[in-house]
Amino acid sequence: MQIVYLILKTFKILFAYLLIFLINNVPITVNALSHDWVQVPRSKYGEQVWDQQSIQINEDGTRRVLSKFIPNTKSEITKDILYTMDINCNEKTFRDIAVGADEFNEFENINAKWKYPNGDKLLLGVIDQVCSFEQ
């Protein structure tokens, strides 16, 4: 009986060492969200792209999409800006529900109001393309 106990104890110790070895040496792969960026016509300020893989239909029928503004000139102040936007295709309006500089949804805008693009070529391009995109 004592031999069985020693074999089980040895097996547990070896299993623990094997588990520690695997945790420390086997890389964990993270499947990051891959983006499928679609560009809208450029403006004099830069370009806007939206991710066609990110389109979701909200409960109220509006669409949610990830978008990125890429300015013509970049510096510490002017960087790419990442947006999570809701788009109302019937009204041709939008609201930025979150924004970020390094990653999406860094800063949520819980009081986001619906806005008209007011002739903004980049916003109009995103709205038109997202609303006409068939999933």
Beta strands, then each sheet from edge to edge (+ up, - down):
strand 1: 37-39
strand 2: 46-51
strand 3: 56-57
strand 4: 63-71
strand 5: 81-88
strand 6: 93-100
strand 7: 107-108
sheet 1: 1+ 2- 4+ 3-
sheet 2: 1+ 2- 4+ 5- 6+ 7-
end
